[in-house]
């Protein structure tokens, strides 16, 4: 099988692991920098040009690892492959949805998946009421398209919350406000879903003087056993958003598990180290199963 691995670099743990496991299983896998791809349409035969060649008919399947800053273009490249009947582990529309935190949470809430109380607005004249609608400070302020814990701020007082929110509004930055779940104690759970199964899950705990639990922010990790409700939530979240491979982030609260985010290009390093599960191999096996159905 010929697999296209869409990523901006091969010098990334997750990208390299997926490539290594594909080769071990006897597949030809090629790195494609989607930021270097051009899409040509309007002719009888659309083209995706990479290194001066049309690669639209080269691959049986693609595995998108689309970076945050190039989501729109990356999703367009994926869409062109989709329209050419090439299997993708993530649909183009699903990548765009997952990258927008507000849209993801709107969809999850509509489908009955529990989330923290959340508010988003662009009204700079109504900040105090926005804070009050979430029960006041402390509260979480998130940039809608942040990643790796970047753009996630804990405002501990109403005064600091008003100042931060006002600054973001003046910068025309899309944000959302979220209730602070104190009992989560700086911990969250990353659930790795492939197809209709949870293949691995880990608990991430924040480092000293840091409330964000992301590994990239210095958090520690350990394997964790999910409750049946947590597993059900994660699988259905990935299914509803349309991702064949997803990282679903949950927190435990007094109200039960709450979904906080879905990642369309979840990293493998932390979860493989914490759980000992060969997640990269499971991704390739998922591609094998789905390509055999074509």
N, C-alpha and C positions, 0 to 999 in steps of 0.2 A: 504494500500500500504506500502511496505517496502522500505525505502529510506536509502541509505548510504551517510553519510556526510563526505567527505574526507577533513580532516583538521589536522594540527599538534597539535592543542589544542582546548579544549572547553572553555578555559578562554579568549575568544576573542568575542567582542560584536557581530560581524556579524555572527559568527558560532552559538553562543547561540541564537540569534534572529531567525535564520532559523530553528533551532531545536524546539524552543518554538512554532513557528507558525505551524510547521508540526504536532506537537502533538495536538494543538488546533483544527486542521482540521481533526483529527482522524487517523493520520498515525503513523506507527511505524518508528522512525528514529534512526539510530545508528551511533555513531561517529566512524570513522575509521581513525587512524593515518597512512596516506599513506607511511610515512617514515619507518614504522614498518611492511610494507607489503613485502612479497617475492613473486615473480612470478616464477612459475614452468611451463616450456614448454618442448616439445620434447616427451611427452607421449601421449596416446590416448586422454586424457582429460586434457587440461591446468588447472592450479590452481592459485588462488591468496590466499596466506596463511597469515592470520592475527590471532595472538594469538593462533597459532598451529591449526587453522581450515581453511578449504577452504571456502571462502566467495563468490566465483564467481557466485554461483547460489542463493545467499541469497536475493539479492535486485532486485526490479522492476526498480529502477532508482538510479542514483548517482548524487550528487551535489559536484563537485570538488572545493575546496578552496586551490589551490596549491601554496605553498610558493616559493618565487624567488630562494632561494638557492637549492631547490630540484626539479626544474622544470622538468629536464630530467626523473628522476625516477617517479615523480608524473604523468607525461604524459604517461609513460609506463604502470602504473597501470590503468589509465583511458582507455588506448587503449585496454587492456585485457578485461575490462568490455564491451567496445564497440563491440569487436569481439564476445562476448557472447550475443549480442543483448540486452544489458541493456542500457536504455536511459540515456544520460548524458546531463546536461545543458551546457556543454562545450566540444567540441570535442578535442581529444588529440592533434591533429596537430594544432588546433586553439590556444590552450594554449601556445604551443611552439612559434608559429608565433607572438602572442601578446606580449610575454615576450621579444622578440627581437625587439627593437625600429626601427633599420635600416630596417629590413625585413618588418615590418608593414608599414613603410612610403613608401617603394618601391612599395608595393602592392596597397596602397591607391593612390599614384601618378599614377600608371598604370591604375587604375579604374576611374581616372578623379576626385578624391576627393581632393580639394585644401589643400595643406600643406605649412608650411613655407619653404623657400629655405634652403636646407639641403645638407651637404656634409659629406662623411665619407671616410677615407683613413687610411693607415698604414705606409705611407711614411714619415719618420722623416727628410728627406732631402728637403722637399718641403713645409714646414709649412707656410712660408710667403705667397706663392702663394695660398695655401688653404684658408687662411684668406681673401686674396684679392678677391677670387672668390665669397665670400659672402658679398662683399662690405666693408670689414674691420671691425674694432671694433666700438662699442661693439658687442659681439656675445655670443651665448649660447653654452656651451660645456656640453655634456651629456654622461654619461656612458651608453652603449647600453642596459644593463640589470638592471638599477637602479629602485627603487620603492619608493613611499612616498616622492618624491622630493629629495631623496638622490642621490648624483652623478650628480647633475645639478648645473652648475656653470656659473655665468655671468662674462665674461672677459670684463672689461670696456675699456681697452687699448690694442693696438696691442702687446705691450711688454709683458703684463701679459698673453695675449692669447697664444703667442708663448711659454712662459715658462710653462704654464699649459699643453698645447698640447704635448710639448716635454716630459714632465714628464710622462704623460699617455702612450705615445708611448714606452718610456724606460721601463715602467712597464708591457708592453704587454697587456694593457687594451684597449678593443674595445670601441671607442668613436664615436660620431657624432657631427658635428658642425652645428649650426642653426642660421639663421638671428635673430637678436633681434628685436621684434615687440614692439617698444617704446609706441605706442598708446594703447597697451593693459593695460597699467598702473598697472601692477602687478596683473591683474585679469584673471581668466580663467573660463570656464564653464564645470562642470561635468554633463554629460547626462547619465541617467541610462536607458538602453534599455533592455527589456525583450521580446523575440520573435521578432515580427515585430512592436513593439510599444515603444514609449518613455513613461515611467511610472513616472519619476520624473527628475527634473533638478535644479541645484543650481549654483549660482555664488560664486566663491572662491576669496577672496581678500587677498593679502599678508599683513603680519604684518609690524610693523615699521622696517625700515632698512633691509627688506627682500623682494627680488623680487619674490620668489617662493610662490605660493598661496596655496600649499597643506595644508590641515588641520593639518597634522602631523608636519608641520613646523610653526604652530602658526597662520595660516591664518583664517579669519572669513568667514562665509557662510551665504547665504540668498537665498531664492527661486527666480527663474528667469523664465521669459517667453521667450521661444525660438521663433525665426523667423521660417517660414516654411522651409527656406533653411537649417537652422541649424538642424531642426528636420529630414529633408530628409537626410542630411549628416550623422548624427549619426546612423540612422536606417540602411542605406546602408553600412556604415563602419562595423557595427556588423555583418550584413548579409554576406558581402564579406569575412570577416575573419573567419566566421563560428561559432560565439558565440551566444548561446541562451540567455545568461545573460552577459551583458557587461557594463563597465563604459567607455564612450567615452569623451575625453577631447578636448575642442575647445577653441580657442581664437578669439576675434573680432579684426579685423584689417581694415586698409583703403581699402584693397583689398577684404574685406568681411570675413566671418568666415573661419578659418583654423583649420584643425585637427592636434593635436600635439601628441596624444597618445591614445591607446586602452588598457583597463585593463580587464583581464580575470577573476579576483577575486576582483571586486570592493567592497570597504568597505561600510557598511550600516549606520554607526553611524552618520556621517556628513549629509548625504542626508535625512535620516529619521527625524533628528532634524530640519533641515532647511526647509523642505517641509511639514512635518506632514503626509507624505505618508507612509503607511505600506508596504514597499518594500519587506520585508521578506515574508509576506503573498502572495504577487504577484508572487514571485519566486516559492512558493509551488503550487500555482494555475496553473502556467505554466507547472510544472511537471505533475500535474493532467491531464491537457488537452492533453499533448503529450503521456502520458502512456495509456490513454484511447483509443488512435488510434492504439495501438499495437495489 
